[in-house]
């Protein structure tokens, strides 16, 4: 079994498309409006931005949390600034010997999005 799709609420598809194109550094792959659906490809998992979906907390892997926030300056409200969650001692949840950094932002639609990066200490 594998994850196929995650849905996130988006009331304004144009605004959400602009925001997620910058965040993901990739344009949408499909749009169906009506009924109000916008899709992005996350390495084979679909991110669906949907006018009728409930909000959810989505965590996205980024190369570097700090640089991502710098690139998104003026586009996001930072809910929780970058901080180390823990250091991975083994490969169970991430690469051994790496720190897991996380930050939380609000997207253009008011949803909270987690940004996650693995870095060597």
ZIGI-V251533 format. One record per residue. N is the residue number from 0. SS is DSSP state (H for helix, E for strand, L for the rest). OMEGA is omega in radians with two decimals (* if undefined). D_FIRST is the distance of its C-alpha to the first C-alpha in Angstrom with 2 decimals. Layout:
N	SS	OMEGA	D_FIRST
N	SS	OMEGA	D_FIRST
This chain:
0	L	3.09	0.00
1	L	3.10	3.79
2	L	-3.11	7.05
3	L	-2.99	9.19
4	E	3.00	12.44
5	E	3.12	14.77
6	E	3.13	18.06
7	E	-3.13	21.35
8	E	3.06	24.78
9	L	-3.13	27.33
10	L	-3.13	30.68
11	L	-3.05	32.22
12	H	3.11	30.00
13	H	3.13	32.64
14	H	3.13	32.98
15	H	3.11	29.21
16	H	3.11	28.95
17	H	-3.10	31.75
18	H	-3.06	30.34
19	H	3.04	26.78
20	H	3.10	28.22
21	H	-3.11	30.29
22	H	-3.07	27.67
23	H	-3.10	24.95
24	L	-3.14	27.68
25	L	-3.13	26.21
26	L	3.06	27.14
27	L	3.12	25.09
28	L	3.13	23.47
29	E	3.08	24.19
30	E	3.09	26.28
31	E	-3.06	26.94
32	L	0.11	29.96
33	L	0.28	30.58
34	L	3.13	28.42
35	L	-3.10	27.90
36	E	3.13	24.57
37	E	-3.06	24.20
38	E	2.95	21.23
39	E	3.10	20.75
40	E	3.08	18.33
41	E	-3.12	16.98
42	L	3.08	15.92
43	L	3.04	13.48
44	E	-3.12	12.60
45	E	2.94	15.15
46	E	-3.12	17.61
47	E	3.00	19.31
48	E	-2.90	22.80
49	E	3.12	23.89
50	L	-3.05	27.31
51	L	-3.12	26.00
52	L	2.99	23.03
53	L	3.06	23.65
54	L	3.07	23.86
55	L	3.10	21.14
56	L	-3.11	21.28
57	E	3.07	19.38
58	E	-3.13	19.67
59	E	3.06	20.19
60	E	3.06	20.77
61	L	3.13	24.27
62	L	-3.08	26.52
63	L	-3.08	29.16
64	H	-3.11	29.37
65	H	-3.12	33.16
66	H	3.10	33.35
67	H	3.11	30.80
68	H	3.08	32.96
69	H	-3.14	36.05
70	H	-3.10	34.66
71	L	-3.09	33.78
72	L	3.14	37.21
73	L	-3.13	38.73
74	L	-3.05	35.50
75	L	2.90	33.84
76	E	3.12	34.97
77	E	3.12	33.88
78	E	3.13	32.82
79	E	-3.08	32.47
80	E	-3.12	33.78
81	E	3.10	32.10
82	E	3.12	32.01
83	E	3.08	30.51
84	E	3.07	28.01
85	E	3.05	28.06
86	E	-3.13	28.24
87	L	3.10	25.34
88	L	3.09	26.87
89	L	-3.07	23.91
90	L	-3.07	20.64
91	L	-3.08	18.49
92	L	-3.12	18.16
93	L	-3.08	20.01
94	L	-3.13	22.49
95	L	3.10	25.07
96	L	-3.14	28.50
97	E	3.01	27.51
98	E	3.03	28.32
99	E	3.10	25.81
100	E	3.06	27.70
101	E	2.98	26.84
102	E	3.13	28.78
103	E	-3.12	28.30
104	E	2.95	29.72
105	E	3.09	30.24
106	L	-3.09	29.15
107	L	-3.09	31.49
108	L	3.12	30.29
109	L	3.09	30.75
110	L	3.02	27.12
111	E	3.12	26.61
112	E	3.05	24.50
113	E	3.04	23.87
114	E	-3.04	24.60
115	E	3.06	23.41
116	E	3.06	24.90
117	E	-3.12	25.25
118	E	3.06	28.85
119	E	-3.12	31.03
120	L	*	33.72
